[in-house]
Amino acid sequence: MMADAATSLGVAVAGVAMIYTGWYWLDPIVSLAIVAAIMIGTWGLLRESMQLALSAIPANIDAPALETYLRQCAGVTDIHDLHIWGMSTTESALTVHLVMPKGYPGDSFMDDIMCTLKERFSIQHCTLQVEQGTTNHSCALQSPAAAASHVH
């Protein structure tokens, strides 16, 4: 609202100045200044919107640190199908397969991981899938060469 008020004030001041001075060149100058202010003010929103539309990992999430954290969780021998995306400009989601040869560790273990993902990495919505690693599951988005060399 402050930007709208400043824009209106700029137009009014330029109009009054043109009436009293005859400096009609103020009109395009003020218009260009308003366009510049709008572009500067909305650039971040445009960038975030494009990232959201492209399902990019949100800029505030440290994906390598997140992956390291998951790999270091007790009982986890590998992870795959890790996908992180923005659901909006303020909420993020994650899906991941955790390879745990001893099987499902229990709800409290999973709750602890989800709590850490929320508090440390700003991931509000998590889907964690536990596998024992008895078969080869490779991510459909992974390159065939990388999938062939990936052993659980």
C-alpha positions, 0 to 999 in steps of 0.5 A: 500500500505504501508503494501505491501511495508513493506512486500516486503521490509521484504522479500528482506532484509531476502533474502539478509541476507540469501545470506550473512549469510547462515541463511536460517531459516530467510525465515520461520520466515519472512513468519510467521511474514508476516502472523501475520501482515496480520491477525492482519491487516485484523481481524477487516474487517473479524469481520465486514464482518461476522457481516454483513453476519449474519445481526447483529446490527452494533457495533457502534449502541446503540440499547437500546438507539435507542429503548428508543428514538423511544418510547419517540417520541411524540404520539408514544405509542409503537413500534414493528418489530424494525430491525437494520442491516448493509447494508455495513461496513459503512451504516446501515438500520432500519425498525420499526412500530410506534404505534400512536393512533392519526394516521400519524403525517405528513411528517415533524415529520417523517423527524425529526425522520429520521434525528435524527436516522441518526445524533445520531445513524448513521442509513442512511436508515430508513423505518418507518411504522405508525399504530394506534394500533387497531389490534395486530401486533406482529413481526414474529421473536418474540417468541410466549410467548412474542407476546401473552403477548405484548399488544398495 
